[in-house]
Amino acid sequence: MIIKETKLNNITIVAPEGTLDASTVSLLNENKALSENSVTVVLDLSHVDFLDSSGLGALVGIARKKREKKADMVLTSMNDNVRKVFEITHAYQLFDVYDDARSAAEHCRTKTASQ
């Protein structure tokens, strides 16, 4: 798995590419922007071609830790394979999900400014 980072309006966008499963979860957990709990991030899932329960569990864990520190992680750009996992597991209820990174970053910027 490759993980790319960019900034949009001072919000970090983390974009993993490839499979997010038991064999790659550690790479996601080691990412500085994701592991630094006080930083709000957008997780762009457009290039994640497969997500299993381990990957979903990692996302839930990262989001929980961020919320405990008054930060957030929002999701964007899910492809059909990833979207199906979220639909089947009802994981949509646990995350703010946006169609594109720009909308997600604007949400984060607005939310951060109001706190």
N, CA, C and O atoms as a GROMACS GRO file, in nm:
protein
  460
    1MET      N    1   0.084  -0.118   0.000
    1MET     CA    2   0.000   0.000   0.000
    1MET      C    3   0.088   0.124   0.000
    1MET      O    4   0.188   0.131   0.072
    2ILE      N    5   0.050   0.219  -0.081
    2ILE     CA    6   0.115   0.349  -0.086
    2ILE      C    7   0.019   0.449  -0.022
    2ILE      O    8  -0.102   0.442  -0.045
    3ILE      N    9   0.073   0.541   0.058
    3ILE     CA   10  -0.011   0.643   0.121
    3ILE      C   11   0.044   0.779   0.082
    3ILE      O   12   0.159   0.812   0.113
    4LYS      N   13  -0.038   0.858   0.015
    4LYS     CA   14   0.002   0.993  -0.027
    4LYS      C   15  -0.067   1.095   0.062
    4LYS      O   16  -0.178   1.072   0.111
    5GLU      N   17  -0.001   1.208   0.081
    5GLU     CA   18  -0.058   1.318   0.158
    5GLU      C   19  -0.050   1.447   0.079
    5GLU      O   20   0.050   1.475   0.013
    6THR      N   21  -0.157   1.524   0.086
    6THR     CA   22  -0.159   1.658   0.028
    6THR      C   23  -0.229   1.751   0.126
    6THR      O   24  -0.287   1.705   0.225
    7LYS      N   25  -0.225   1.880   0.099
    7LYS     CA   26  -0.296   1.979   0.181
    7LYS      C   27  -0.394   2.053   0.092
    7LYS      O   28  -0.365   2.085  -0.023
    8LEU      N   29  -0.511   2.080   0.147
    8LEU     CA   30  -0.612   2.160   0.080
    8LEU      C   31  -0.673   2.252   0.185
    8LEU      O   32  -0.738   2.205   0.278
    9ASN      N   33  -0.652   2.382   0.170
    9ASN     CA   34  -0.701   2.479   0.269
    9ASN      C   35  -0.653   2.444   0.410
    9ASN      O   36  -0.730   2.450   0.505
   10ASN      N   37  -0.527   2.408   0.423
   10ASN     CA   38  -0.463   2.373   0.550
   10ASN      C   39  -0.521   2.248   0.616
   10ASN      O   40  -0.499   2.225   0.735
   11ILE      N   41  -0.593   2.167   0.542
   11ILE     CA   42  -0.644   2.039   0.590
   11ILE      C   43  -0.563   1.929   0.522
   11ILE      O   44  -0.545   1.932   0.400
   12THR      N   45  -0.516   1.834   0.599
   12THR     CA   46  -0.438   1.724   0.544
   12THR      C   47  -0.531   1.621   0.482
   12THR      O   48  -0.628   1.577   0.544
   13ILE      N   49  -0.500   1.584   0.358
   13ILE     CA   50  -0.574   1.479   0.289
   13ILE      C   51  -0.482   1.360   0.276
   13ILE      O   52  -0.375   1.369   0.216
   14VAL      N   53  -0.522   1.248   0.333
   14VAL     CA   54  -0.445   1.124   0.329
   14VAL      C   55  -0.514   1.033   0.228
   14VAL      O   56  -0.634   1.008   0.237
   15ALA      N   57  -0.436   0.983   0.132
   15ALA     CA   58  -0.493   0.902   0.024
   15ALA      C   59  -0.418   0.770   0.010
   15ALA      O   60  -0.317   0.762  -0.060
   16PRO      N   61  -0.467   0.665   0.076
   16PRO     CA   62  -0.406   0.534   0.059
   16PRO      C   63  -0.441   0.477  -0.079
   16PRO      O   64  -0.547   0.506  -0.134
   17GLU      N   65  -0.351   0.397  -0.132
   17GLU     CA   66  -0.375   0.333  -0.261
   17GLU      C   67  -0.352   0.183  -0.248
   17GLU      O   68  -0.250   0.140  -0.194
   18GLY      N   69  -0.447   0.104  -0.295
   18GLY     CA   70  -0.432  -0.041  -0.292
   18GLY      C   71  -0.532  -0.106  -0.200
   18GLY      O   72  -0.647  -0.062  -0.188
   19THR      N   73  -0.488  -0.212  -0.136
   19THR     CA   74  -0.573  -0.293  -0.050
   19THR      C   75  -0.558  -0.250   0.095
   19THR      O   76  -0.446  -0.232   0.144
   20LEU      N   77  -0.670  -0.235   0.164
   20LEU     CA   78  -0.669  -0.203   0.306
   20LEU      C   79  -0.725  -0.323   0.380
   20LEU      O   80  -0.846  -0.338   0.396
   21ASP      N   81  -0.633  -0.409   0.425
   21ASP     CA   82  -0.672  -0.532   0.493
   21ASP      C   83  -0.573  -0.561   0.605
   21ASP      O   84  -0.491  -0.476   0.639
   22ALA      N   85  -0.581  -0.680   0.662
   22ALA     CA   86  -0.497  -0.715   0.777
   22ALA      C   87  -0.348  -0.698   0.747
   22ALA      O   88  -0.270  -0.666   0.837
   23SER      N   89  -0.308  -0.719   0.622
   23SER     CA   90  -0.166  -0.710   0.589
   23SER      C   91  -0.117  -0.567   0.570
   23SER      O   92   0.004  -0.544   0.568
   24THR      N   93  -0.206  -0.470   0.558
   24THR     CA   94  -0.165  -0.331   0.534
   24THR      C   95  -0.211  -0.233   0.641
   24THR      O   96  -0.175  -0.115   0.636
   25VAL      N   97  -0.290  -0.278   0.736
   25VAL     CA   98  -0.343  -0.190   0.840
   25VAL      C   99  -0.231  -0.119   0.916
   25VAL      O  100  -0.245  -0.002   0.953
   26SER      N  101  -0.120  -0.188   0.940
   26SER     CA  102  -0.011  -0.127   1.016
   26SER      C  103   0.044  -0.003   0.944
   26SER      O  104   0.083   0.093   1.010
   27LEU      N  105   0.048  -0.004   0.812
   27LEU     CA  106   0.094   0.113   0.737
   27LEU      C  107   0.002   0.232   0.759
   27LEU      O  108   0.048   0.345   0.772
   28LEU      N  109  -0.126   0.206   0.763
   28LEU     CA  110  -0.223   0.312   0.788
   28LEU      C  111  -0.206   0.366   0.930
   28LEU      O  112  -0.207   0.487   0.951
   29ASN      N  113  -0.191   0.276   1.026
   29ASN     CA  114  -0.176   0.317   1.165
   29ASN      C  115  -0.046   0.393   1.190
   29ASN      O  116  -0.038   0.471   1.285
   30GLU      N  117   0.056   0.371   1.107
   30GLU     CA  118   0.185   0.438   1.123
   30GLU      C  119   0.189   0.575   1.054
   30GLU      O  120   0.283   0.651   1.075
   31ASN      N  121   0.090   0.607   0.974
   31ASN     CA  122   0.088   0.735   0.905
   31ASN      C  123   0.077   0.847   1.007
   31ASN      O  124  -0.010   0.845   1.094
   32LYS      N  125   0.166   0.945   0.997
   32LYS     CA  126   0.174   1.051   1.099
   32LYS      C  127   0.044   1.130   1.112
   32LYS      O  128  -0.003   1.153   1.224
   33ALA      N  129  -0.013   1.171   1.001
   33ALA     CA  130  -0.136   1.252   1.008
   33ALA      C  131  -0.251   1.173   1.071
   33ALA      O  132  -0.333   1.230   1.142
   34LEU      N  133  -0.256   1.044   1.044
   34LEU     CA  134  -0.363   0.962   1.100
   34LEU      C  135  -0.335   0.925   1.246
   34LEU      O  136  -0.428   0.918   1.327
   35SER      N  137  -0.208   0.903   1.280
   35SER     CA  138  -0.177   0.861   1.417
   35SER      C  139  -0.167   0.979   1.512
   35SER      O  140  -0.178   0.961   1.634
   36GLU      N  141  -0.147   1.099   1.460
   36GLU     CA  142  -0.144   1.219   1.544
   36GLU      C  143  -0.289   1.257   1.574
   36GLU      O  144  -0.356   1.320   1.492
   37ASN      N  145  -0.335   1.219   1.689
   37ASN     CA  146  -0.478   1.222   1.720
   37ASN      C  147  -0.540   1.361   1.722
   37ASN      O  148  -0.661   1.374   1.705
   38SER      N  149  -0.460   1.465   1.742
   38SER     CA  150  -0.517   1.599   1.752
   38SER      C  151  -0.529   1.669   1.617
   38SER      O  152  -0.568   1.786   1.612
   39VAL      N  153  -0.496   1.600   1.507
   39VAL     CA  154  -0.501   1.660   1.374
   39VAL      C  155  -0.623   1.607   1.298
   39VAL      O  156  -0.641   1.486   1.287
   40THR      N  157  -0.706   1.697   1.247
   40THR     CA  158  -0.820   1.657   1.165
   40THR      C  159  -0.772   1.627   1.024
   40THR      O  160  -0.694   1.703   0.966
   41VAL      N  161  -0.820   1.516   0.968
   41VAL     CA  162  -0.778   1.476   0.834
   41VAL      C  163  -0.898   1.433   0.750
   41VAL      O  164  -1.004   1.396   0.800
   42VAL      N  165  -0.876   1.439   0.619
   42VAL     CA  166  -0.968   1.383   0.521
   42VAL      C  167  -0.901   1.256   0.469
   42VAL      O  168  -0.785   1.260   0.428
   43LEU      N  169  -0.972   1.146   0.471
   43LEU     CA  170  -0.920   1.020   0.419
   43LEU      C  171  -0.987   0.994   0.285
   43LEU      O  172  -1.106   0.963   0.277
   44ASP      N  173  -0.908   1.008   0.178
   44ASP     CA  174  -0.956   0.990   0.041
   44ASP      C  175  -0.943   0.842   0.005
   44ASP      O  176  -0.831   0.790  -0.007
   45LEU      N  177  -1.054   0.775  -0.012
   45LEU     CA  178  -1.055   0.631  -0.038
   45LEU      C  179  -1.073   0.596  -0.186
   45LEU      O  180  -1.104   0.482  -0.219
   46SER      N  181  -1.053   0.692  -0.273
   46SER     CA  182  -1.078   0.669  -0.416
   46SER      C  183  -0.987   0.563  -0.477
   46SER      O  184  -1.024   0.501  -0.577
   47HIS      N  185  -0.870   0.542  -0.420
   47HIS     CA  186  -0.776   0.444  -0.476
   47HIS      C  187  -0.761   0.320  -0.389
   47HIS      O  188  -0.668   0.242  -0.408
   48VAL      N  189  -0.852   0.300  -0.295
   48VAL     CA  190  -0.855   0.176  -0.217
   48VAL      C  191  -0.946   0.080  -0.292
   48VAL      O  192  -1.067   0.102  -0.302
   49ASP      N  193  -0.887  -0.027  -0.345
   49ASP     CA  194  -0.966  -0.118  -0.427
   49ASP      C  195  -1.029  -0.232  -0.348
   49ASP      O  196  -1.116  -0.303  -0.400
   50PHE      N  197  -0.986  -0.251  -0.223
   50PHE     CA  198  -1.043  -0.357  -0.140
   50PHE      C  199  -1.032  -0.317   0.006
   50PHE      O  200  -0.928  -0.266   0.049
   51LEU      N  201  -1.137  -0.340   0.081
   51LEU     CA  202  -1.142  -0.310   0.224
   51LEU      C  203  -1.206  -0.429   0.294
   51LEU      O  204  -1.316  -0.470   0.258
   52ASP      N  205  -1.136  -0.485   0.394
   52ASP     CA  206  -1.196  -0.595   0.470
   52ASP      C  207  -1.225  -0.548   0.612
   52ASP      O  208  -1.211  -0.429   0.644
   53SER      N  209  -1.266  -0.640   0.698
   53SER     CA  210  -1.305  -0.603   0.835
   53SER      C  211  -1.188  -0.546   0.914
   53SER      O  212  -1.208  -0.461   1.000
   54SER      N  213  -1.066  -0.592   0.887
   54SER     CA  214  -0.949  -0.536   0.955
   54SER      C  215  -0.927  -0.391   0.915
   54SER      O  216  -0.898  -0.306   0.999
   55GLY      N  217  -0.942  -0.363   0.787
   55GLY     CA  218  -0.928  -0.226   0.739
   55GLY      C  219  -1.036  -0.136   0.796
   55GLY      O  220  -1.007  -0.024   0.839
   56LEU      N  221  -1.158  -0.184   0.797
   56LEU     CA  222  -1.268  -0.106   0.853
   56LEU      C  223  -1.246  -0.083   1.002
   56LEU      O  224  -1.269   0.026   1.053
   57GLY      N  225  -1.202  -0.186   1.072
   57GLY     CA  226  -1.172  -0.173   1.215
   57GLY      C  227  -1.066  -0.068   1.242
   57GLY      O  228  -1.075   0.007   1.339
   58ALA      N  229  -0.964  -0.063   1.156
   58ALA     CA  230  -0.859   0.038   1.171
   58ALA      C  231  -0.916   0.178   1.153
   58ALA      O  232  -0.882   0.269   1.228
   59LEU      N  233  -1.002   0.196   1.054
   59LEU     CA  234  -1.064   0.327   1.031
   59LEU      C  235  -1.147   0.370   1.152
   59LEU      O  236  -1.142   0.486   1.194
   60VAL      N  237  -1.224   0.278   1.206
   60VAL     CA  238  -1.306   0.308   1.324
   60VAL      C  239  -1.216   0.346   1.442
   60VAL      O  240  -1.246   0.442   1.513
   61GLY      N  241  -1.108   0.271   1.462
   61GLY     CA  242  -1.016   0.299   1.573
   61GLY      C  243  -0.950   0.435   1.560
   61GLY      O  244  -0.940   0.509   1.657
   62ILE      N  245  -0.904   0.468   1.440
   62ILE     CA  246  -0.840   0.598   1.417
   62ILE      C  247  -0.940   0.710   1.442
   62ILE      O  248  -0.907   0.809   1.509
   63ALA      N  249  -1.060   0.698   1.390
   63ALA     CA  250  -1.163   0.801   1.409
   63ALA      C  251  -1.198   0.818   1.557
   63ALA      O  252  -1.214   0.931   1.604
   64ARG      N  253  -1.209   0.708   1.629
   64ARG     CA  254  -1.242   0.715   1.772
   64ARG      C  255  -1.134   0.792   1.849
   64ARG      O  256  -1.165   0.878   1.931
   65LYS      N  257  -1.008   0.760   1.822
   65LYS     CA  258  -0.898   0.828   1.892
   65LYS      C  259  -0.895   0.977   1.858
   65LYS      O  260  -0.869   1.060   1.945
   66LYS      N  261  -0.922   1.010   1.734
   66LYS     CA  262  -0.923   1.151   1.696
   66LYS      C  263  -1.037   1.226   1.767
   66LYS      O  264  -1.017   1.338   1.815
   67ARG      N  265  -1.153   1.166   1.774
   67ARG     CA  266  -1.267   1.232   1.840
   67ARG      C  267  -1.241   1.252   1.989
   67ARG      O  268  -1.286   1.351   2.046
   68GLU      N  269  -1.170   1.159   2.050
   68GLU     CA  270  -1.135   1.175   2.192
   68GLU      C  271  -1.048   1.298   2.213
   68GLU      O  272  -1.050   1.357   2.321
   69LYS      N  273  -0.972   1.337   2.113
   69LYS     CA  274  -0.883   1.454   2.121
   69LYS      C  275  -0.943   1.577   2.053
   69LYS      O  276  -0.872   1.673   2.023
   70LYS      N  277  -1.074   1.574   2.028
   70LYS     CA  278  -1.147   1.685   1.966
   70LYS      C  279  -1.102   1.713   1.823
   70LYS      O  280  -1.114   1.826   1.775
   71ALA      N  281  -1.051   1.612   1.756
   71ALA     CA  282  -1.017   1.622   1.614
   71ALA      C  283  -1.117   1.534   1.538
   71ALA      O  284  -1.215   1.488   1.596
   72ASP      N  285  -1.093   1.510   1.411
   72ASP     CA  286  -1.188   1.432   1.333
   72ASP      C  287  -1.118   1.369   1.214
   72ASP      O  288  -1.008   1.410   1.174
   73MET      N  289  -1.182   1.269   1.158
   73MET     CA  290  -1.140   1.210   1.032
   73MET      C  291  -1.267   1.190   0.951
   73MET      O  292  -1.359   1.120   0.993
   74VAL      N  293  -1.272   1.253   0.835
   74VAL     CA  294  -1.386   1.236   0.746
   74VAL      C  295  -1.341   1.159   0.623
   74VAL      O  296  -1.224   1.162   0.587
   75LEU      N  297  -1.434   1.092   0.560
   75LEU     CA  298  -1.403   1.006   0.447
   75LEU      C  299  -1.457   1.065   0.318
   75LEU      O  300  -1.558   1.136   0.318
   76THR      N  301  -1.389   1.035   0.209
   76THR     CA  302  -1.433   1.087   0.080
   76THR      C  303  -1.399   0.990  -0.032
   76THR      O  304  -1.310   0.906  -0.021
   77SER      N  305  -1.473   1.006  -0.141
   77SER     CA  306  -1.441   0.942  -0.269
   77SER      C  307  -1.434   0.790  -0.264
   77SER      O  308  -1.340   0.730  -0.315
   78MET      N  309  -1.532   0.729  -0.202
   78MET     CA  310  -1.535   0.582  -0.197
   78MET      C  311  -1.572   0.525  -0.333
   78MET      O  312  -1.664   0.574  -0.399
   79ASN      N  313  -1.502   0.421  -0.375
   79ASN     CA  314  -1.543   0.349  -0.496
   79ASN      C  315  -1.652   0.249  -0.458
   79ASN      O  316  -1.686   0.235  -0.341
   80ASP      N  317  -1.707   0.182  -0.556
   80ASP     CA  318  -1.820   0.091  -0.531
   80ASP      C  319  -1.785  -0.023  -0.436
   80ASP      O  320  -1.868  -0.060  -0.352
   81ASN      N  321  -1.665  -0.079  -0.446
   81ASN     CA  322  -1.626  -0.191  -0.358
   81ASN      C  323  -1.623  -0.148  -0.212
   81ASN      O  324  -1.675  -0.218  -0.125
   82VAL      N  325  -1.563  -0.034  -0.186
   82VAL     CA  326  -1.553   0.016  -0.049
   82VAL      C  327  -1.691   0.058   0.000
   82VAL      O  328  -1.728   0.032   0.115
   83ARG      N  329  -1.767   0.123  -0.085
   83ARG     CA  330  -1.902   0.168  -0.048
   83ARG      C  331  -1.990   0.051  -0.004
   83ARG      O  332  -2.068   0.063   0.090
   84LYS      N  333  -1.977  -0.062  -0.073
   84LYS     CA  334  -2.056  -0.181  -0.037
   84LYS      C  335  -2.025  -0.229   0.103
   84LYS      O  336  -2.115  -0.269   0.177
   85VAL      N  337  -1.897  -0.227   0.141
   85VAL     CA  338  -1.859  -0.268   0.276
   85VAL      C  339  -1.924  -0.176   0.379
   85VAL      O  340  -1.976  -0.222   0.480
   86PHE      N  341  -1.922  -0.046   0.352
   86PHE     CA  342  -1.984   0.050   0.443
   86PHE      C  343  -2.136   0.032   0.450
   86PHE      O  344  -2.195   0.047   0.556
   87GLU      N  345  -2.198  -0.001   0.338
   87GLU     CA  346  -2.342  -0.023   0.337
   87GLU      C  347  -2.380  -0.150   0.413
   87GLU      O  348  -2.472  -0.148   0.495
   88ILE      N  349  -2.310  -0.259   0.387
   88ILE     CA  350  -2.340  -0.387   0.452
   88ILE      C  351  -2.322  -0.379   0.603
   88ILE      O  352  -2.401  -0.436   0.678
   89THR      N  353  -2.218  -0.308   0.647
   89THR     CA  354  -2.187  -0.302   0.790
   89THR      C  355  -2.252  -0.183   0.861
   89THR      O  356  -2.241  -0.169   0.983
   90HIS      N  357  -2.319  -0.098   0.785
   90HIS     CA  358  -2.379   0.026   0.838
   90HIS      C  359  -2.274   0.119   0.898
   90HIS      O  360  -2.305   0.199   0.987
   91ALA      N  361  -2.152   0.110   0.849
   91ALA     CA  362  -2.044   0.195   0.899
   91ALA      C  363  -2.063   0.342   0.862
   91ALA      O  364  -1.996   0.428   0.919
   92TYR      N  365  -2.153   0.371   0.768
   92TYR     CA  366  -2.182   0.510   0.735
   92TYR      C  367  -2.225   0.588   0.859
   92TYR      O  368  -2.202   0.709   0.868
   93GLN      N  369  -2.286   0.521   0.954
   93GLN     CA  370  -2.334   0.587   1.074
   93GLN      C  371  -2.220   0.638   1.162
   93GLN      O  372  -2.241   0.722   1.249
   94LEU      N  373  -2.099   0.588   1.139
   94LEU     CA  374  -1.985   0.622   1.224
   94LEU      C  375  -1.899   0.735   1.169
   94LEU      O  376  -1.813   0.787   1.239
   95PHE      N  377  -1.921   0.773   1.044
   95PHE     CA  378  -1.834   0.869   0.977
   95PHE      C  379  -1.914   0.974   0.902
   95PHE      O  380  -2.028   0.950   0.861
   96ASP      N  381  -1.852   1.090   0.885
   96ASP     CA  382  -1.902   1.186   0.788
   96ASP      C  383  -1.838   1.146   0.655
   96ASP      O  384  -1.716   1.134   0.647
   97VAL      N  385  -1.919   1.126   0.552
   97VAL     CA  386  -1.871   1.081   0.422
   97VAL      C  387  -1.910   1.184   0.316
   97VAL      O  388  -2.024   1.228   0.309
   98TYR      N  389  -1.812   1.222   0.233
   98TYR     CA  390  -1.832   1.322   0.128
   98TYR      C  391  -1.797   1.264  -0.008
   98TYR      O  392  -1.718   1.169  -0.018
   99ASP      N  393  -1.856   1.322  -0.111
   99ASP     CA  394  -1.829   1.274  -0.247
   99ASP      C  395  -1.691   1.311  -0.297
   99ASP      O  396  -1.631   1.238  -0.376
  100ASP      N  397  -1.640   1.427  -0.252
  100ASP     CA  398  -1.510   1.471  -0.302
  100ASP      C  399  -1.427   1.535  -0.191
  100ASP      O  400  -1.481   1.577  -0.088
  101ALA      N  401  -1.297   1.541  -0.213
  101ALA     CA  402  -1.204   1.591  -0.111
  101ALA      C  403  -1.227   1.738  -0.081
  101ALA      O  404  -1.212   1.781   0.034
  102ARG      N  405  -1.262   1.816  -0.181
  102ARG     CA  406  -1.284   1.960  -0.158
  102ARG      C  407  -1.399   1.983  -0.060
  102ARG      O  408  -1.387   2.065   0.031
  103SER      N  409  -1.510   1.913  -0.076
  103SER     CA  410  -1.624   1.925   0.016
  103SER      C  411  -1.586   1.879   0.156
  103SER      O  412  -1.624   1.941   0.255
  104ALA      N  413  -1.512   1.770   0.163
  104ALA     CA  414  -1.470   1.717   0.293
  104ALA      C  415  -1.376   1.815   0.364
  104ALA      O  416  -1.390   1.838   0.484
  105ALA      N  417  -1.281   1.871   0.290
  105ALA     CA  418  -1.187   1.967   0.349
  105ALA      C  419  -1.259   2.092   0.396
  105ALA      O  420  -1.227   2.147   0.502
  106GLU      N  421  -1.357   2.138   0.320
  106GLU     CA  422  -1.434   2.256   0.360
  106GLU      C  423  -1.511   2.227   0.489
  106GLU      O  424  -1.518   2.313   0.577
  107HIS      N  425  -1.570   2.108   0.501
  107HIS     CA  426  -1.638   2.068   0.624
  107HIS      C  427  -1.541   2.074   0.742
  107HIS      O  428  -1.574   2.129   0.847
  108CYS      N  429  -1.423   2.018   0.724
  108CYS     CA  430  -1.323   2.015   0.832
  108CYS      C  431  -1.279   2.156   0.869
  108CYS      O  432  -1.267   2.188   0.988
  109ARG      N  433  -1.255   2.239   0.768
  109ARG     CA  434  -1.211   2.376   0.794
  109ARG      C  435  -1.318   2.453   0.871
  109ARG      O  436  -1.287   2.524   0.966
  110THR      N  437  -1.442   2.440   0.830
  110THR     CA  438  -1.553   2.508   0.896
  110THR      C  439  -1.572   2.457   1.039
  110THR      O  440  -1.592   2.536   1.132
  111LYS      N  441  -1.564   2.326   1.056
  111LYS     CA  442  -1.582   2.267   1.188
  111LYS      C  443  -1.470   2.308   1.282
  111LYS      O  444  -1.494   2.339   1.399
  112THR      N  445  -1.346   2.310   1.232
  112THR     CA  446  -1.231   2.349   1.313
  112THR      C  447  -1.241   2.496   1.352
  112THR      O  448  -1.209   2.532   1.465
  113ALA      N  449  -1.285   2.581   1.260
  113ALA     CA  450  -1.296   2.724   1.287
  113ALA      C  451  -1.402   2.753   1.393
  113ALA      O  452  -1.390   2.851   1.466
  114SER      N  453  -1.505   2.671   1.401
  114SER     CA  454  -1.613   2.696   1.496
  114SER      C  455  -1.584   2.643   1.636
  114SER      O  456  -1.660   2.669   1.729
  115GLN      N  457  -1.475   2.569   1.651
  115GLN     CA  458  -1.443   2.513   1.784
  115GLN      C  459  -1.357   2.606   1.864
  115GLN      O  460  -1.321   2.574   1.978
   0.00000   0.00000   0.00000
